[in-house]
Amino acid sequence: MQTPSGVVFGPGAERAVETLVSYRAEHVYLVKAQQMLDHLMRPGGFTVSLVMMVAVPVAPRGGGRLRSADAQKGRAMLAALEGMIAELRQIGVPVSLAERIDAMQSLRHLPVGDRAMVKAALRAVLVKTHDHELAFDAVFDLYFTPQPAQAWASGENSEAAPGQGDQGGQGGLSGQNGHGSGGGLGALDTAALTELLLAALHDGNEVMMRALASLFVERHAGIEPGRPVAGTYYVFRTLRAVDPDRLLARLAEGGEQAPEQARDSMQRRLEIEGYEAQLLKFRQMVEAQVRQRLVDDRGAAAVARTLRRPLPEDVDFLTSSRDQIADMRAVLDPLTRKLAGRLAAKRRHKRRGALDFRRTVRRSLSTGGVPVRPAFRKPHPAKPELFVLADISGSVSTFAAFTLQLAFALRSQFSRVRSFVFVDGVDEVTDVLQQAPDVVEAARHINAAGSGVWLDGRSDYGHALSAFWDLWGEQVRRRTTVIVLGDARTNYHDPREGALKAVTQRAGHVFWLNPEPTSAWNSGDSVIARYQPFCDAVYECRNIRQLRAFVEDLD
């Protein structure tokens, strides 16, 4: 076939066009490729979606212009995949162009009706760390909404019919989200449904739990069409009708009344934890049902915008909630091990040791000394010592806790790590961090002892820095790296930058980490500009991602 531009497309056009499209060129080449592909529409031919880089079959032109149902489902699948990838990138999950192509290619080898298999394949391709799995699961559920579980003929039948078991509960990927009344279950009142839920939780019947979650949401969520909300209140309404605490108490009572021999406390505790896990599963099912109805009402993209939450490493220290802090701690624990390894490797490979004359001569004998290839001894760089000064006043206490935890976890990469906390005074807490089992217990001990407080407990950087210089200034050496953590808000006290200048003259490096955005620096009582000339660098450090970048630059 010859195009108006004179280009002839033969039987191998599909592979050539896919190669052209996947080539990482400028956007203008992709536009030209699309123009070329417009000429490939012919009976029995194909077209290429530049968005997804995939060849999609096209129905022959002529008398029947309607595309087949399979082709329409394929395009819906590709649109959902593209939307999901765009949302993942929007919330901070890195997805490269090659990974997008791999995700598309994986769908060509999978039964797209098997939602669990599609989800596992896309997770393997797009998710590179455990920290991003929860974000992927939430976004996948928005763009690949499962079909609802099949209804039962009567409420007494808790056994799934053939084809309506767990696989039916997972559902296909057709995108049709009917919300029936649940057959015979829909005729029961709330009390009867609660009793069925109690039995399902006790037996671990997830098929029944999923069906009941759909019914409770339909009856009690009170979803208002068109409202741009995330659905949190709808979930609250549903769970308020279910009363999970009361269900857990009844499940625990049923275990205590068992006629068998008395069980030990460990077995009893395991049973209760199992019931709690089942209730958590039911809550997740309720959340999925609410999301499913919101997607039906407003579309996946609109719901994704309202549900969008930053990844744990992107949550601001100063505005994080209790649940977000717990997620951040889970991210920070494995991060410290990775950073320790990177610092060690960087210190080994950055410097070369002294010239090894004997090895150099021996290596040159085979070439008669021409050319001479110098050999160097293995470097053994001295580890620096680290002094961390952390502001633990209420406004930045979360940031200080995470940074102290990270610095203490990296102590193997320094000859010595000493930690100090201050508000308007300063105290050393190195021993507290060493003896406490975790940073939460250490923070509790520091607060109980009133560490860092001198007079009224209001931030006074000037007095704190002066006290540090008077008490520990002589212990600062050229091998010492000093890191100050705080927002530099002095409550309009004298900043006494001379104390920091004296520390800088003795220390090897002085860095300042500020948890506030740069736009807020030097506003109000912030005097970071007064301290900045006496620091090697001042970093904005609002989240774990920025904290990690700073640690990786340390030497």
Legacy VTK file of the C-alpha trace (Angstrom):
# vtk DataFile Version 3.0
C-alpha trace
ASCII
DATASET POLYDATA
POINTS 555 float
0.000 0.000 0.000
1.355 3.436 -0.962
0.623 6.593 1.017
0.362 10.103 -0.462
3.885 10.741 0.826
5.194 7.880 -1.320
5.870 5.473 1.551
4.897 1.865 0.823
3.719 -0.349 3.729
4.096 -4.065 3.209
3.339 -7.093 5.392
6.002 -6.064 7.915
4.491 -2.638 8.503
3.199 -3.525 11.973
6.640 -4.271 13.366
8.177 -1.242 11.640
5.549 1.108 12.989
5.857 -0.299 16.531
9.613 0.242 16.338
9.088 3.797 15.137
6.574 4.568 17.867
8.648 3.086 20.685
11.722 4.980 19.547
12.442 7.668 22.126
12.486 10.631 19.787
11.089 14.146 20.016
7.334 14.716 20.006
7.397 15.850 16.371
8.389 12.348 15.270
5.447 10.860 17.142
3.121 13.286 15.377
4.544 12.255 12.018
4.161 8.635 13.008
0.485 9.203 13.771
0.023 10.809 10.350
1.633 7.783 8.727
-0.530 5.417 10.721
-3.693 7.112 9.462
-2.963 5.567 6.081
-2.833 2.062 7.534
-6.593 1.877 8.148
-7.745 -0.673 5.630
-9.976 -3.786 5.603
-8.468 -6.343 7.952
-5.687 -3.951 8.873
-4.626 -2.414 12.145
-3.932 0.879 13.829
-1.452 1.800 16.540
-2.329 3.701 19.692
0.546 6.101 20.309
-0.592 6.524 23.876
-0.214 2.857 24.721
2.266 1.765 22.015
0.177 -1.243 21.018
-1.264 -2.592 17.803
-5.076 -2.796 18.107
-7.195 -4.767 15.578
-9.707 -2.750 13.572
-12.874 -4.056 11.996
-12.849 -4.011 8.172
-14.230 -0.906 6.564
-17.115 -1.139 4.213
-20.702 -2.068 4.836
-20.350 -2.559 8.611
-18.632 0.268 10.396
-19.455 -0.900 13.929
-16.465 -2.210 15.844
-16.724 -5.525 17.576
-17.377 -5.780 21.308
-13.885 -7.193 21.815
-12.282 -4.200 20.125
-14.290 -1.792 22.286
-13.294 -3.658 25.444
-9.668 -3.575 24.324
-9.749 0.180 23.884
-11.465 0.576 27.262
-8.709 -1.540 28.795
-5.992 0.616 27.218
-7.689 3.820 28.346
-7.919 2.476 31.896
-4.264 1.457 31.850
-3.169 4.871 30.582
-5.274 6.646 33.210
-3.901 4.457 35.985
-0.284 5.097 34.956
-0.898 8.847 34.742
-2.388 8.848 38.251
0.520 6.800 39.647
2.993 9.302 38.244
0.904 12.168 39.604
1.179 10.879 43.188
4.909 10.234 42.887
5.270 6.580 41.849
8.016 6.523 39.175
6.854 4.854 35.954
9.147 5.118 32.939
8.217 4.905 29.270
9.767 1.431 29.018
7.645 0.249 31.958
4.510 1.600 30.297
5.312 -0.410 27.195
6.038 -3.508 29.282
2.701 -3.115 31.088
0.867 -2.996 27.783
2.775 -5.972 26.401
1.968 -8.037 29.491
-1.765 -7.644 28.812
-1.346 -9.338 25.431
-0.388 -12.568 27.183
-3.012 -12.576 29.941
-6.691 -13.431 30.166
-8.001 -9.919 30.706
-11.111 -11.329 32.375
-8.996 -12.529 35.296
-8.722 -9.386 37.391
-6.375 -10.887 39.979
-3.912 -12.008 37.316
-3.978 -8.629 35.568
-3.399 -6.853 38.868
-0.466 -9.111 39.761
1.142 -8.615 36.357
0.795 -4.834 36.391
2.074 -4.658 39.966
5.153 -6.675 38.988
5.856 -4.314 36.090
5.021 -0.909 37.613
5.824 -1.218 41.327
9.479 -1.329 42.292
9.334 -0.958 46.075
7.059 -2.270 48.802
6.289 1.309 49.878
4.329 1.925 46.660
2.140 -1.193 46.767
-0.721 0.395 48.719
-0.835 3.353 46.342
-0.909 0.995 43.361
-3.717 -1.092 44.863
-5.892 1.966 45.472
-5.378 3.388 41.981
-5.865 -0.007 40.314
-9.207 -0.445 42.075
-10.338 2.903 40.672
-9.485 2.242 37.045
-10.160 -1.507 36.938
-13.413 -1.778 38.877
-14.443 -5.410 39.482
-17.828 -6.816 38.650
-20.022 -7.214 41.750
-20.455 -10.627 43.332
-23.391 -12.627 42.134
-26.515 -12.491 44.240
-27.917 -15.431 46.105
-31.357 -16.816 45.626
-31.944 -16.744 49.374
-30.246 -15.422 52.463
-29.791 -18.933 53.862
-27.540 -20.045 51.029
-24.030 -18.969 51.965
-22.400 -21.394 49.537
-21.477 -19.920 46.157
-22.876 -21.581 43.062
-20.476 -22.810 40.378
-18.764 -19.839 38.829
-19.786 -17.605 41.736
-17.045 -18.396 44.220
-13.965 -16.415 44.959
-13.309 -15.868 41.286
-16.717 -14.351 40.863
-16.049 -12.168 43.851
-12.910 -10.862 42.206
-14.893 -10.089 39.103
-13.834 -9.421 35.577
-12.687 -6.201 33.975
-15.644 -5.335 31.828
-16.210 -2.053 33.613
-19.904 -2.724 34.150
-20.690 -2.049 37.761
-24.225 -3.001 38.562
-25.275 -2.746 42.183
-28.150 -5.117 42.653
-30.170 -5.581 45.750
-28.424 -8.835 46.570
-31.263 -11.184 45.625
-32.762 -12.833 48.710
-30.329 -10.960 50.956
-31.904 -7.686 49.918
-35.211 -8.682 51.536
-33.625 -8.982 55.003
-33.602 -6.165 57.529
-30.449 -4.673 59.011
-30.529 -6.857 62.143
-30.693 -10.044 60.072
-27.877 -8.820 57.825
-25.792 -8.081 60.897
-26.267 -11.637 62.133
-25.213 -12.949 58.724
-22.154 -10.705 58.829
-21.287 -12.007 62.287
-21.378 -15.586 60.989
-19.355 -14.656 57.898
-16.686 -12.969 60.019
-16.506 -16.001 62.304
-16.179 -18.443 59.388
-13.989 -16.191 57.211
-16.520 -16.316 54.336
-15.209 -13.502 52.129
-17.817 -14.058 49.417
-20.634 -13.396 51.874
-18.723 -10.482 53.434
-18.367 -8.850 50.032
-22.052 -9.210 49.260
-23.031 -7.831 52.675
-20.628 -4.889 52.260
-22.450 -3.984 49.049
-25.848 -4.151 50.789
-24.755 -2.092 53.799
-23.300 0.582 51.541
-26.470 0.672 49.447
-28.667 1.085 52.536
-26.646 3.264 54.873
-23.959 5.210 52.968
-26.396 7.790 51.579
-24.224 8.589 48.577
-25.222 11.877 46.935
-24.584 11.856 43.170
-22.360 14.574 41.743
-20.657 15.640 44.963
-16.843 15.906 44.552
-15.962 14.055 47.773
-13.541 11.260 48.602
-16.228 9.105 50.255
-14.765 9.064 53.771
-18.048 10.164 55.316
-19.951 7.525 53.332
-17.659 4.860 54.762
-18.218 6.272 58.247
-22.001 6.121 57.834
-21.857 2.505 56.705
-19.557 1.370 59.501
-21.640 3.222 62.056
-24.587 1.029 61.071
-22.391 -2.082 61.258
-20.753 -1.132 64.608
-17.456 -3.072 64.239
-16.575 -2.713 67.946
-19.800 -4.421 68.982
-19.234 -7.193 66.432
-15.706 -7.765 67.759
-17.024 -7.977 71.315
-19.654 -10.539 70.287
-17.069 -12.599 68.407
-14.818 -12.572 71.473
-17.705 -13.620 73.731
-18.557 -16.506 71.430
-14.997 -17.803 71.730
-15.084 -17.605 75.519
-18.280 -19.657 75.670
-16.802 -22.549 73.672
-17.552 -25.854 75.483
-14.118 -27.297 74.795
-11.284 -27.311 77.270
-9.988 -23.985 78.455
-7.529 -22.438 76.096
-4.440 -20.566 77.054
-4.117 -16.812 76.709
-1.942 -17.052 73.596
-4.568 -19.012 71.657
-7.251 -16.589 72.821
-5.164 -13.650 71.681
-4.592 -15.235 68.275
-8.334 -15.741 67.846
-9.066 -12.101 68.644
-6.356 -10.927 66.244
-7.920 -13.124 63.571
-11.312 -11.495 64.138
-9.727 -8.044 63.971
-8.127 -8.973 60.648
-11.521 -10.093 59.284
-13.113 -6.806 60.391
-10.314 -4.889 58.696
-10.989 -6.882 55.518
-14.678 -6.003 55.739
-13.831 -2.319 56.151
-11.686 -2.481 53.026
-14.584 -4.101 51.178
-16.874 -1.251 52.280
-14.313 1.299 51.084
-14.049 -0.521 47.748
-17.836 -0.502 47.344
-17.993 3.232 48.070
-15.188 3.930 45.597
-16.928 1.780 43.011
-20.125 3.808 43.267
-18.228 7.085 43.145
-16.449 5.937 39.990
-19.793 5.013 38.426
-21.100 8.480 39.271
-18.165 10.755 38.401
-15.577 8.667 36.555
-12.267 7.220 37.658
-10.167 10.321 36.928
-12.386 12.642 38.995
-12.483 10.214 41.936
-8.712 9.730 41.737
-8.210 13.474 42.161
-10.297 13.554 45.331
-8.696 10.382 46.724
-5.157 11.421 45.848
-2.805 11.055 48.816
0.927 11.643 48.817
3.270 8.714 49.272
4.710 8.315 52.780
8.074 9.700 51.639
6.319 12.844 50.281
4.229 13.698 53.369
5.260 16.970 55.007
6.657 16.546 58.502
4.839 19.639 59.761
1.346 18.641 58.578
1.401 14.848 58.941
-1.393 13.022 60.760
-0.939 10.174 63.238
-1.595 7.500 60.597
0.786 9.192 58.163
3.501 9.316 60.819
3.115 5.562 61.340
3.459 5.000 57.577
6.524 7.255 57.488
8.186 5.272 60.264
7.608 2.079 58.296
9.333 3.700 55.291
12.236 5.108 57.299
13.302 1.814 58.913
14.440 0.072 55.699
15.640 3.379 54.265
18.317 3.729 56.930
19.919 0.433 55.907
20.010 1.461 52.262
21.507 4.853 53.073
24.142 3.292 55.307
25.242 1.032 52.460
25.337 3.923 49.992
27.396 6.101 52.306
29.880 3.281 52.860
30.214 2.599 49.119
30.562 6.291 48.353
33.307 6.715 50.926
35.198 3.696 49.544
35.071 4.632 45.877
35.297 8.401 45.964
38.948 8.606 47.008
42.050 6.827 45.788
44.674 5.671 48.228
48.389 6.481 48.102
50.518 5.236 45.204
51.683 1.627 45.662
55.174 1.784 44.127
55.908 -1.962 44.272
52.669 -2.970 42.570
53.160 -0.271 39.970
56.647 -1.594 39.060
55.489 -5.212 39.035
52.539 -4.388 36.789
54.808 -2.544 34.313
57.316 -5.399 33.870
55.257 -7.115 31.203
55.408 -4.032 28.954
58.958 -2.969 29.733
57.759 -0.024 31.684
55.938 1.526 28.724
53.264 2.505 29.466
53.341 2.748 33.235
50.010 1.884 34.845
50.038 3.203 38.396
48.550 1.084 41.175
47.119 2.600 44.341
46.649 1.263 47.823
43.135 0.550 49.007
41.805 3.736 50.636
40.883 3.724 54.308
39.180 7.098 54.746
38.652 8.283 58.291
35.024 8.441 59.374
33.785 11.871 60.411
31.949 12.485 63.651
28.444 13.884 63.644
26.832 16.402 65.996
23.053 16.808 65.565
21.277 19.780 67.172
17.487 19.342 66.961
14.775 21.854 67.792
12.077 19.819 69.609
9.538 22.591 70.104
5.972 21.683 69.172
6.054 23.159 65.668
8.900 20.937 64.415
8.947 18.026 66.875
7.914 15.418 64.275
10.691 16.499 61.923
13.252 16.394 64.748
12.177 12.902 65.811
12.572 11.454 62.325
15.924 13.119 61.735
17.323 12.012 65.086
16.151 8.477 64.354
17.860 8.521 60.951
21.090 9.980 62.310
21.238 7.420 65.091
20.553 4.567 62.657
23.498 5.746 60.518
25.915 5.817 63.438
27.972 2.960 61.946
29.039 5.290 59.138
30.481 7.862 61.555
33.175 7.565 64.161
30.751 9.061 66.672
27.216 10.444 66.645
26.153 12.844 69.388
22.608 14.160 69.621
21.444 17.384 71.291
17.942 18.787 71.698
16.966 22.378 72.387
14.006 24.694 72.800
15.384 27.691 74.688
18.124 25.626 76.365
20.137 22.644 75.153
20.771 19.125 76.512
22.605 16.073 75.183
20.389 13.013 74.633
22.878 10.578 73.071
22.513 8.105 75.940
18.719 8.318 75.812
18.663 7.362 72.133
21.065 4.486 72.729
19.066 2.991 75.593
15.515 3.524 74.279
14.034 0.661 72.203
12.647 3.065 69.606
12.366 6.773 68.864
8.832 6.952 70.331
10.050 5.808 73.734
13.046 8.134 73.461
10.781 11.101 72.722
8.604 10.199 75.704
11.643 10.111 77.975
12.969 13.421 76.609
9.637 15.163 77.152
9.251 13.735 80.667
12.719 14.978 81.640
12.076 18.446 80.208
15.212 18.243 78.076
16.036 21.317 76.043
14.007 23.694 78.214
15.790 26.479 80.085
13.228 29.151 81.037
9.747 29.353 79.537
9.864 26.592 76.907
9.519 28.950 73.949
11.997 28.697 71.087
15.114 30.820 71.585
17.750 29.833 69.041
20.167 32.490 70.200
20.347 31.267 73.798
20.373 27.578 72.749
23.280 28.036 70.313
25.225 30.118 72.833
24.720 27.451 75.498
25.903 24.750 73.097
29.057 26.712 72.309
29.804 27.346 75.984
29.303 23.707 77.019
30.512 21.667 74.045
32.225 24.121 71.717
35.735 22.932 72.581
34.816 19.362 71.602
34.042 20.395 68.010
36.951 19.510 65.694
37.827 19.696 62.017
36.483 16.179 61.506
33.117 17.171 63.025
30.023 17.681 60.898
27.356 19.740 62.667
23.725 19.496 61.524
21.156 21.928 62.908
17.490 20.937 62.595
14.879 23.649 62.950
12.803 26.379 61.351
14.936 29.250 62.778
11.891 30.937 64.320
13.213 32.677 67.420
10.003 34.267 68.790
11.728 37.619 68.118
14.614 36.870 70.507
18.176 37.857 69.659
19.447 35.172 67.204
23.069 35.528 68.413
24.497 34.293 65.147
27.983 34.803 66.567
27.652 31.500 68.440
27.016 29.641 65.187
29.925 31.484 63.576
32.233 30.248 66.351
31.040 26.658 65.801
31.623 26.999 62.044
35.218 28.147 62.566
36.034 24.940 64.451
33.869 22.382 62.599
34.592 20.758 59.274
31.045 21.304 57.946
27.861 22.941 59.221
24.511 22.174 57.578
21.064 23.511 58.422
17.898 21.529 57.621
14.716 23.600 57.591
11.350 21.736 57.518
9.498 24.777 56.195
9.070 25.538 52.475
11.516 28.110 51.161
8.634 30.508 50.516
8.114 30.750 54.311
11.757 31.450 55.146
12.521 34.903 56.612
8.830 35.610 57.164
7.554 36.633 60.587
10.057 35.633 63.279
12.122 33.406 60.944
15.771 34.538 60.842
17.264 31.820 58.664
19.014 34.501 56.572
20.989 35.551 59.666
22.354 32.014 60.103
22.806 31.087 56.440
26.207 32.826 55.904
27.746 30.599 58.602
26.520 27.295 57.102
28.006 25.288 54.260
24.453 24.904 52.974
20.848 25.364 54.097
18.417 22.730 52.821
14.659 22.643 52.615
13.805 19.299 54.239
10.028 18.914 54.375
9.705 15.161 53.876
11.581 11.868 53.875
12.443 12.147 50.181
14.315 15.413 50.737
15.898 14.042 53.918
17.180 11.036 51.978
18.621 13.273 49.251
20.531 15.258 51.872
21.965 12.136 53.539
23.101 10.770 50.171
25.086 13.976 49.587
26.890 13.682 52.923
30.525 12.616 52.873
LINES 1 556
555 0 1 2 3 4 5 6 7 8 9 10 11 12 13 14 15 16 17 18 19 20 21 22 23 24 25 26 27 28 29 30 31 32 33 34 35 36 37 38 39 40 41 42 43 44 45 46 47 48 49 50 51 52 53 54 55 56 57 58 59 60 61 62 63 64 65 66 67 68 69 70 71 72 73 74 75 76 77 78 79 80 81 82 83 84 85 86 87 88 89 90 91 92 93 94 95 96 97 98 99 100 101 102 103 104 105 106 107 108 109 110 111 112 113 114 115 116 117 118 119 120 121 122 123 124 125 126 127 128 129 130 131 132 133 134 135 136 137 138 139 140 141 142 143 144 145 146 147 148 149 150 151 152 153 154 155 156 157 158 159 160 161 162 163 164 165 166 167 168 169 170 171 172 173 174 175 176 177 178 179 180 181 182 183 184 185 186 187 188 189 190 191 192 193 194 195 196 197 198 199 200 201 202 203 204 205 206 207 208 209 210 211 212 213 214 215 216 217 218 219 220 221 222 223 224 225 226 227 228 229 230 231 232 233 234 235 236 237 238 239 240 241 242 243 244 245 246 247 248 249 250 251 252 253 254 255 256 257 258 259 260 261 262 263 264 265 266 267 268 269 270 271 272 273 274 275 276 277 278 279 280 281 282 283 284 285 286 287 288 289 290 291 292 293 294 295 296 297 298 299 300 301 302 303 304 305 306 307 308 309 310 311 312 313 314 315 316 317 318 319 320 321 322 323 324 325 326 327 328 329 330 331 332 333 334 335 336 337 338 339 340 341 342 343 344 345 346 347 348 349 350 351 352 353 354 355 356 357 358 359 360 361 362 363 364 365 366 367 368 369 370 371 372 373 374 375 376 377 378 379 380 381 382 383 384 385 386 387 388 389 390 391 392 393 394 395 396 397 398 399 400 401 402 403 404 405 406 407 408 409 410 411 412 413 414 415 416 417 418 419 420 421 422 423 424 425 426 427 428 429 430 431 432 433 434 435 436 437 438 439 440 441 442 443 444 445 446 447 448 449 450 451 452 453 454 455 456 457 458 459 460 461 462 463 464 465 466 467 468 469 470 471 472 473 474 475 476 477 478 479 480 481 482 483 484 485 486 487 488 489 490 491 492 493 494 495 496 497 498 499 500 501 502 503 504 505 506 507 508 509 510 511 512 513 514 515 516 517 518 519 520 521 522 523 524 525 526 527 528 529 530 531 532 533 534 535 536 537 538 539 540 541 542 543 544 545 546 547 548 549 550 551 552 553 554
